[in-house]
Amino acid sequence: MNLPNKITISRIFLTIVSMIIFLIVFPYSYLISAIVFVIASFTDFFDGYLARKLKQVTTIGKLLDPIADKVLVISMLMLVIDKGVIPSPYGVIATIIIVSREFIIAAFRQIAASHNLILAADKLGKLKTLLQYLSVPLLIISVETDNLIFNKPIFYIGVIVFVLSVIMTIASAINYILKNKSVIIKPEP
């Protein structure tokens, strides 16, 4: 297993660490959980950069990387929604949209793989991921209630960026489907 793939796997491990810290409430646990989340999100950019730079792009890396991204974002988002940071039903609906988009894109990728094609993420998908990587730690930090003056601006910025990420989730899904519609129209091999 090459270094970029090990970094991708570390993102899944860091997700678990972030979740545990989030769930075990102690002073600044949410802040620490958010910091671990940010470190994990940086591994997404770092593993891809290294894979291209070292010419170590692998099929397993192409498949594992988006899975690690989704595990990170969706796991932490579900914990934040469970804490009621975004009032119900809005947070739940937004999470369903995000998860549904990922299932749809995964289905497209699976169909493409059956035709020996690998569909890479496009710019809108990367922007969607970036917005999620920005919004989730802000929402995690806003769970902290010790300093409401500090948390309110972080909460509002987090919600705005989160709403933008949901809009980009929808836009990127539509773009991805339209761009790759030939994959589902192709006759079976």
C-alpha positions in Angstrom: 0.0 0.0 0.0 1.5 3.3 -1.0 1.7 6.5 1.1 -1.3 8.4 -0.5 -3.5 5.3 0.3 -2.2 5.2 3.8 -3.1 8.9 4.2 -6.6 8.2 2.9 -7.0 5.4 5.4 -5.8 7.7 8.2 -8.8 10.0 7.3 -11.1 7.2 8.4 -9.2 6.6 11.6 -9.2 10.4 12.3 -13.0 10.4 11.7 -13.4 7.8 14.5 -11.1 9.9 16.8 -13.1 13.0 16.1 -16.4 11.2 16.8 -15.1 9.8 20.1 -13.9 13.2 21.2 -17.2 14.7 20.2 -19.2 12.1 22.2 -17.1 12.2 25.3 -18.0 15.6 26.6 -15.2 17.4 28.5 -14.0 21.0 28.4 -13.3 22.0 24.9 -14.2 18.5 23.5 -16.1 20.0 20.6 -13.3 22.4 19.7 -10.8 19.5 19.8 -13.2 17.3 17.8 -13.4 20.1 15.2 -9.6 20.4 15.1 -9.3 16.7 14.4 -12.0 17.0 11.7 -10.0 19.8 10.1 -6.8 17.7 10.2 -8.7 14.8 8.6 -10.1 17.1 5.9 -6.5 18.3 5.0 -5.6 14.7 4.4 -8.1 14.7 1.5 -6.1 17.4 -0.3 -2.8 16.0 0.7 -3.3 12.4 -0.4 -4.5 13.4 -3.8 -1.7 15.9 -4.3 0.9 13.2 -3.3 -0.7 10.5 -5.5 -0.4 12.8 -8.5 3.0 14.2 -7.6 4.6 10.8 -6.9 2.7 9.2 -9.8 1.1 6.8 -7.4 -2.6 7.1 -8.4 -4.2 3.7 -7.9 -7.6 2.3 -8.6 -8.0 1.5 -4.9 -7.1 5.1 -4.1 -9.7 6.4 -6.5 -12.3 4.2 -4.9 -11.3 4.6 -1.3 -10.7 8.4 -1.3 -14.4 9.4 -1.9 -15.5 6.8 0.6 -13.2 8.3 3.3 -14.5 11.8 2.4 -18.1 10.7 2.9 -17.5 8.8 6.1 -15.8 11.9 7.5 -18.5 14.4 6.5 -21.6 12.4 7.0 -20.5 10.9 10.4 -19.7 14.2 11.9 -22.7 15.9 10.4 -25.0 13.3 11.9 -23.5 13.9 15.3 -24.0 17.7 14.9 -27.6 17.2 13.7 -28.2 14.9 16.7 -27.1 17.7 19.0 -29.8 19.9 17.5 -27.4 22.5 16.1 -29.5 22.9 13.0 -33.2 22.7 14.1 -35.2 19.7 13.0 -36.4 19.0 10.3 -34.0 21.2 8.4 -30.8 19.5 9.5 -32.3 16.1 8.9 -33.5 17.0 5.4 -30.2 18.6 4.5 -28.4 15.4 5.6 -30.8 13.2 3.6 -30.0 15.4 0.5 -26.2 15.0 1.1 -26.5 11.2 1.7 -28.8 10.7 -1.3 -26.4 12.6 -3.6 -23.6 10.3 -2.5 -25.7 7.2 -3.1 -26.6 8.5 -6.6 -23.0 9.3 -7.5 -21.8 6.0 -6.1 -24.4 4.2 -8.3 -23.1 6.1 -11.3 -19.5 5.2 -10.5 -20.5 1.5 -10.1 -22.2 1.5 -13.4 -19.2 3.2 -15.0 -16.9 0.6 -13.4 -18.9 -2.1 -15.0 -18.0 -0.5 -18.3 -14.3 -0.3 -17.2 -14.6 3.5 -16.7 -13.6 5.5 -13.6 -15.5 8.7 -13.2 -13.4 11.3 -11.4 -14.8 14.1 -9.2 -15.4 17.3 -11.1 -14.9 20.9 -9.9 -18.4 21.4 -8.5 -18.1 18.2 -6.5 -14.8 19.4 -5.1 -16.3 22.8 -4.2 -19.2 20.9 -2.5 -16.6 19.0 -0.5 -14.7 22.1 0.4 -17.9 23.8 1.6 -18.7 20.8 3.7 -15.2 20.7 5.1 -15.6 24.4 6.1 -19.1 24.2 7.5 -18.9 21.0 9.6 -16.1 22.1 12.0 -17.9 25.5 12.5 -21.1 23.7 13.4 -19.1 21.3 15.7 -17.6 24.3 17.5 -21.0 26.0 17.9 -22.1 23.1 20.0 -19.8 24.5 22.8 -22.0 26.6 25.0 -19.5 28.1 27.4 -18.9 31.2 25.4 -22.1 32.2 23.6 -20.7 35.6 22.4 -18.0 33.6 20.6 -20.3 30.8 19.4 -23.1 32.8 17.8 -21.0 34.3 15.0 -19.4 30.9 14.4 -22.8 29.2 14.3 -24.3 31.7 11.8 -21.2 31.5 9.5 -21.4 27.7 9.9 -25.1 27.6 8.9 -24.5 29.9 5.9 -21.6 27.8 4.6 -23.7 24.6 5.3 -26.6 25.9 3.3 -24.2 26.8 0.5 -22.8 23.3 0.7 -26.3 21.8 0.4 -27.1 24.0 -2.6 -23.7 22.9 -4.1 -24.6 19.3 -3.3 -27.7 19.5 -5.4 -26.0 21.5 -8.2 -23.0 19.1 -8.4 -25.3 16.1 -8.5 -27.3 17.5 -11.4 -24.0 18.5 -13.2 -22.5 15.1 -12.6 -25.6 13.3 -13.9 -25.9 15.4 -17.0 -22.1 15.2 -17.7 -22.1 11.4 -17.3 -25.5 10.4 -18.5 -24.0 8.4 -21.3 -22.8 5.9 -18.7 -26.4 4.9 -17.9 -27.5 5.0 -21.5 -24.7 2.7 -22.7 -25.8 -0.9 -23.5 -24.7 -3.6 -21.2 -21.3 -5.2 -22.1 
